[in-house]
Amino acid sequence: MMPSRRKFLLFLSSWGLTPSISFAQKRENYVKRREVQAWIRETAAMTGMPASDIQAVLAKARFSPLSARLMQSPQRTSTAKPGNWYAHRKNFLASATIRAGRQFASRRKALLKELERDSGVPGEILCAVIGVETRFGQLMGNVRTLDALVTLSFDYTRRAQYFQSELASFLTWCDKENINPLTVKGSFAGAVGLCQFMPSNILKYGVDHDKDGSVRLRSSAEDALASVANYLMQEGWNASLPITWPCRVESAAAKQLYTGGIVTNTTIEKAIIAGVEIEAPVSASPQTPVLLVKLEIPGGCLWRLGTENFAALLHYNRSYFYAETVRELALEIAPSLFSD
C-alpha cells in the first residue's frame, strides 16, 4: 500500500527535502492566501471590478503543474529555439505547414484583402503569424487560462508582477466581453487564441471584426486576423517597405552596428558607410531606419538588414528566428491569395 501524502511529506522533511511550496499547499484554494487577498483588493481598486467577483473567480482557480514545469524548463516547449536557423526553418516551414497556410489563406481572400487595405499589412503576413503561433489553429493550447495565470502569478515568483498584471487584464477582458473566465483555454503561459495574444494585448489590440459583440480569438479567425493586423499596424508597419534586405557584413562592421536588439538603431546610409553590402535593389530613402539581423547557421551566419516591419514582428516575438520565419512562410503562402 502506498504511504499517505502526509507521511510522504514527513519522510521528505526528515531528509531536509520538503518542497518550499508543497503539492498540498498548491492545491488549496488560492483565496486563502494572504498575498492573493492583497492582490484582489488592489485589482478591485484599479479595475473597478467588485472584489467579491474577483474572489469568486479565483476561488475556482487551480494550480497548473504544466504551467509551472514548462515555465521553469522552456527548452521543453514547442517554441524552444534550435541551435541554428536552418534547424528552426525546417521545423516551422515544413511542407504540411505551407500547405495548411495556403488553404487557410485561400478560404479568406476577401477578408485578407480588406485587412491589408485598412492596415497596410499584407494578408500573407497575417496568415504567417497565425501559422507560426498555432499552426493555423492546431496548437492553441488546452490549459485553462485562469489556472495558468494564477499559478504563474503566485507560485512562479520570478515574474510574478508581469503575470499578476496579465491576470488582471484577463479578468478585465472577461468582464468587458461577458466571457466566463472558467471556459477560456490557451497556452501554458496564458496566451489565447489563434494569434496567441496575452490578455493585455487582447485589451490593447483586440478587434471584434465579425461584430458579434466580443473579441474571440480562439473561435473567430476573422477577429484573430484583424487583431494581428491592428497589432502590427500600431507597432509601426510600413506598407512601402519590405521586411528585410539580404546583405553581407564583416565582423568589425557588425560589431559597430550592434545586432541583438528589437528596434531599428541605424539607417541604410549609416549601415552602408559602416561596411554593409546590400545584396538586393533598394528603392528606399538612405535615411530609412534599419537594424542589422544575424541568423546563426552551422559554421557561420546569414545577415539581413531589417526594416521597421521586421522590428514590428520582433515586438510580437523578440526572436530573429521568429520574424524571419514569418517572412519566409508568408512568401510561401502568398501565391494562394492571387490564384483564381
Protein Blocks (a to p, Z undefined) as FASTA:
>chain_A
ZZdfklmmmmmmmnopacfbdfklmmpcfklpmklmmmmmmmmmmnopafklmmmmmmmp
ccdfklmmmmmmmmlpmkbccfbfklmmmmmmcfklmmmmmmmmmmmmmmmmmmmmmnop
afklmmmmmmmmnonoianojadfklmmmmmmmmmmklmmmmmmmmmmmmmmmmmnopaf
klpccdfnopacjkopafklmmmmoccfkonopacfklmmklmmmmmmmmmmmnopafkb
cfbdcddddfklmmmnopaiabdfbdfklmmmnopacfbdcfbdfklccdddddddehia
cdddddfklmmmmmmpmcfklmmmmmmmmmmmmmmmmpZZ
